[in-house]
Amino acid sequence: MNILYFASIREHIGVSSETIPHQAGIDNVNELLIYLSSKGNNYKIAFSQVDLVRVAINNEYVGLEHKVYPTDEIAFFPPMTGG
């Protein structure tokens, strides 16, 4: 899976993207977030407010229960503000 990180999430993790192998037991976005959060304190901080994180898979916004596949491009965005 190709993972993209944006804005404050990227700043906390320290990279803008990474490729991770599809892990057994990671079937949806929520399980992916649990896995990523286990990779270190910087990931844990980046995803500490998971209910506010926006997720896009292959350029479409999805929910936490959306299935993930090895060929997916998954992007994580922090909460957006604007006016």
N, C-alpha and C positions, 0 to 999 in steps of 0.2 A: 504494500500500500504506500502510495506517495502522500505524505502528510505535509500540509502547508500551515504555517503559523503567522498571524498578523498582529500588528500593533503591540499592545502590552503583553499579550501571550508570547509573541516572538521575543520581546525584551526579557521576560522572565526565563524563558527556556534557553535563549542564547543562540538560536539558529532560526532561519526563516523556513527551512524545510528539511525533511529527512525521509528516507525510505525505510520502512520496517517490514519484515516478513510477516505474513499473515499467521497469527498464533492460534493454536487450538484453544477453543473456549472464548474466542473473540468473534461473536456473531453479529453484534450491533454496535452502534455508536457509544452507548453507555458502557459496554464492556471494554471498548477501546479506551475510553476515558479512564476507566479504572486501571487498565494496564499502563497507560502513559503516566498516570499519577504515581505509579509504583516505581518509575524509572529514576526518581531522585527528588530532592526537595524543591528544586527549581520547577519541575513539572507539577508537583503537588501545589505549589503556590500559584502557578499559572492557571490551574483548573480548580482552585479552591471555591469558586462560586459557579459551579457547573450549571446551575439553573439559569445563569445569565449568559453563558457562552452560546454563540450561534455557530451552527455547523452546516457546511455545504458539502455535498458529495456530487462530484462530477458537475459542478456549477449549479446545483439545485439545493436550496435550503431544505433541511430534513430535521426530524426530531430524534430524540435519544434512542428510540426503539428501532430506528431504520437499520436494515441489514447492511453489513459491509462485506466487500469482496476483495480478493487480492489485487485486482486490477483497478480499484477505485482511487481517485484523487480526493482526499478529504481535507477540507480547509476549516480551521478554527478561528473565529473572530471574537473579540471581546464585546461587551455591551456597546451598542452604538448610541450616540447622542446627536442631537441636531435640532434644527428648527426651521 
